[in-house]
Amino acid sequence: MAVDKAGTSPGEKAYLGPERLLAKKKEYLIPCVYHFYQNPPQIVRGAGKHLYDSDGREYLDFFAGVSVVNCGHCHPEIVEALCEQARTLQHTTTVYLTQPMMDLAERLAQLTPGNLKRSFFCSSGTEANETAVLLSKLATGKSEFLSLRNGLHGRTQLTMSLTGMAFWRTDPTPVGGITFVPSAYCYRCAFGKTYPNCDVACAREVENVIRTSTSGQVAALIAEPIQGNGGIITPPPEYFPRVREILDKFGILLIIDEVQTGFGRTGRWFAIEHWGVQPDIMTMAKALANGQPVGAVIATEEVAMAYTRPGASTLGGNPVTATTALATLDVLEKYDLVGNAARLGPYLRERLEQVASRHRLTGDVRGIGLMQGVELVKDKDNPAREPAPEATDAVLERLKDRGILIGKNGFSRNVLAFQPPLVIDRDDVDRLVTDLDEVLAEVERL
Ligand SMILES: Cc1ncc(COP(=O)(O)O)c(C=O)c1O
């Protein structure tokens, strides 16, 4: 249907509008569900890199629903595959044989790095991480875990307990047997050191932690290659190779959580490829089906073969989601969107650095490909590097009012996140940075 503006097509639904929606939300949702913006628009439609609100306003989307719609909103080829499958066979569950799930498993074995081969499908990143933890216990016969500070792995009791940010650790009775190691957060180094003179102390600390703070019976270390929610924290090149060496010495598996970084976001199919390290288990969700609920865990033959007792997920790998995921992978390949992220990422980074050099608020710029973050501090010349969450909110609000949606994350919610659909071009980057430059100047004057 050719529609230029939301709400203008014949037979279009009447929209409630933000005020009435907020009233409903306040009355009927559990209050843990937060939203961005003091004045949030009601989003009613998406097409490619754009979103549209109930007043017909167009927004350039630079957050992709938290790194989900890598192929752009409502990509026609993906939507067509989804609808066709929904009309043909929607659900059987895994006790019946259907083809899309098997095809998807085969495709993931081909796409993922190293010897990752066997998959299990579920409906979210949280579930994928739960499954990864179970798999590593079964494969090693051990039950302790290492996780990184500033990481985020999900919303259940276990995955919250693996999460290294108090902000997201709501469960008052966390699971035991999980020990945290410092993340490779160079801007706020846990050891007060400066890269590269640090000799990657954060990686070396993994060995100290294993020796001093665990029973030695550690099944796995779980890590995001780039910590998304933690604030686009991007480890230096030596980090994962060093960590892998240490884990191998102690017979500990490496679980890589690619839920936010996977499927082209960083200019490679999977972010861990930038470090040349082979995980034993990898988890995926978000962008795998471009917005359909999906989760997957893939493991090496050796690890996967330990899980033989019955395991089922009612909706995991259902024909509609699996077909949508296959169409998503086709679109990523056909339009070379991974290549686009690899080419445009350095340009976005360069332009963000230019902008950052002009402002007092912009403490650090980091990331890889089309996953970039700018950490805002009250005054970057002050060594205290005091986080500036209010300024972060003001930048988001003003960019939204100019028709650009970006994200925010970080331990203190003070990191601007730039994770657009991979279909953007240089003009979109230029528009973003021009507006960002002006908005930062406005916010600095507040
Ligand atoms: C790295 C990472 N792992 C896991 C999750 C949880 O995924 P889901 O919300 O699909 O359960 C998230 C969600 O943002 C994430 O960013």
The ligand as a Tripos MOL2 file, in Angstrom:
@<TRIPOS>MOLECULE
LIG
   16    16     1     0     0
SMALL
NO_CHARGES

@<TRIPOS>ATOM
      1 C1         23.2590   -8.5510   24.8500 C.3       1 LIG1
      2 C2         21.8590   -8.8990   25.2240 C.ar      1 LIG1
      3 N1         21.6040  -10.1460   25.6700 N.ar      1 LIG1
      4 C3         20.3550  -10.5190   25.9990 C.ar      1 LIG1
      5 C4         19.2980   -9.6460   25.9160 C.ar      1 LIG1
      6 C5         17.9170  -10.0950   26.2670 C.3       1 LIG1
      7 O1         17.2240  -10.3350   25.0850 O.3       1 LIG1
      8 P1         15.6130  -10.3890   25.0610 P.3       1 LIG1
      9 O2         15.1300   -9.0320   25.4150 O.co2     1 LIG1
     10 O3         15.2980  -10.8030   23.6510 O.co2     1 LIG1
     11 O4         15.2110  -11.4210   26.0460 O.co2     1 LIG1
     12 C6         19.5240   -8.3420   25.4600 C.ar      1 LIG1
     13 C7         18.4170   -7.3770   25.3680 C.2       1 LIG1
     14 O5         18.5560   -6.2030   25.1500 O.2       1 LIG1
     15 C8         20.8370   -7.9670   25.0950 C.ar      1 LIG1
     16 O6         21.1180   -6.7340   24.6540 O.3       1 LIG1
@<TRIPOS>BOND
     1     1     2 1
     2     2     3 ar
     3     2    15 ar
     4     3     4 ar
     5     4     5 ar
     6     5     6 1
     7     5    12 ar
     8     6     7 1
     9     7     8 1
    10     8     9 2
    11     8    10 1
    12     8    11 1
    13    12    13 1
    14    12    15 ar
    15    13    14 2
    16    15    16 1
@<TRIPOS>SUBSTRUCTURE
     1 LIG1         1 GROUP 0 **** ****
